[in-house]
Amino acid sequence: MNRREFTQRGVQAAALSLMPLNIMRQSTASNEIIGHGEFWYRVHRNWGDQDASVVPVNNCHEMVQDRSGRLFMIGDETQNNILIYDLSGRILDTWGGEYPYGHGLTLWEEGEEEFLFICDNGFDGNPQVVKTTLTGQVVMRLPHPYQLGVYEESDLYYPTETAIAPNGDIYVADGYGSQWILQFDYEGNYIRKFGGSGDEDHQFQTAHGVCVDLRNPNMPSLICTSRGHNAFKRFTLDGQYLSTIFLPGAYVCRAVIHGQMLYSGVCWSRLRYLNQTPDSGFVTILDANDRVVSNPGGTAPEYVNGELQLMLQQEKIFHHCHDVCVDQDENLYVCQWNAGQSYPIKLERV
């Protein structure tokens, strides 16, 4: 038995030992098929549903998958900040009660070990960026930028996301605060900040997410969200601005790279932001050339003279898509914010 088989059997055993938590069954097949081009998905609306009296959620913010296939989701319900699902939608375990504004979740593979980086916005005055084991033990805590002398006392700091470079450098997006991307080394020592609030090419309006893009081995880069600009902005790993990917109408959250594709949840579209429609949200998928190829739940991507046209929600399935997790079969798991305490929706690739 190799290491991966051993781990998978351990997860299966854990699932059997936690059967009392598995209140809800796997969702039944749906006739709803959404998407465009080569990216179509069958909707499983109740894939992640649980008994809220046992496993409550408030906002389902982000999800990642570990090597053994388990899906870790962070939310801001302190009875269980972290929900651990198997691929069928059963709960394997829960932990965490110290992240009242749990928001960002990043998986980092460090040799044979795996760690989580958690962002708690800290709207209660206690912003947190911590590195933990997969069972929740804190092994590192990043300092507040004011303590480092890189923020003034009056500067807001509400971190939303992290990304980890191949050398272990840590990037923190202060997406609900002062709009900087903060860079630390592997040990948590401060290196630099870049971006800030504004409308210049290198600045942000809601730097909600940050992602390391290694698809071009000759030019690794950062993809940073500027949600208010309906855009992703690309930077070098040392914070030099490179380019902007405009996504008209789409208030994107964080970029998620899987293979050669980029996936993102869209919290709302332009009309929803202007309070002209009651529902909002879809998923957007871009290819390696930064072109949108599918918008599950949204209007079909259309380019006129090379320019992407306005994108809106089409099917009223989602409410504020906050994150997308992609599994090994390219199925998607969509976490939603401000969605009536609903659980993640699965999109099965067809």
Salt bridges, closest charged atoms under 4 A:
GLU32 OE2 - ARG45 NH2 2.72
GLU62 OE1 - ARG254 NH1 3.59
ASP66 OD2 - ARG70 NE 2.87
GLU109 OE1 - ARG67 NE 3.32
GLU110 OE1 - LYS131 NZ 2.81
GLU112 OE1 - ARG3 NE 3.35
GLU161 OE2 - ARG254 NH1 3.47
ASP199 OD1 - HIS229 NE2 2.75
ASP213 OD2 - ARG215 NH2 2.93
ASP213 OD2 - ARG234 NH1 2.86
ASP279 OD1 - HIS319 ND1 3.41
ASP290 OD1 - ARG234 NH2 3.18
ASP323 OD1 - ARG254 NE 2.85
GLU330 OE1 - ARG349 NH1 2.38
GLU348 OE1 - ARG42 NH1 3.66
GLU348 OE1 - HIS44 NE2 2.84
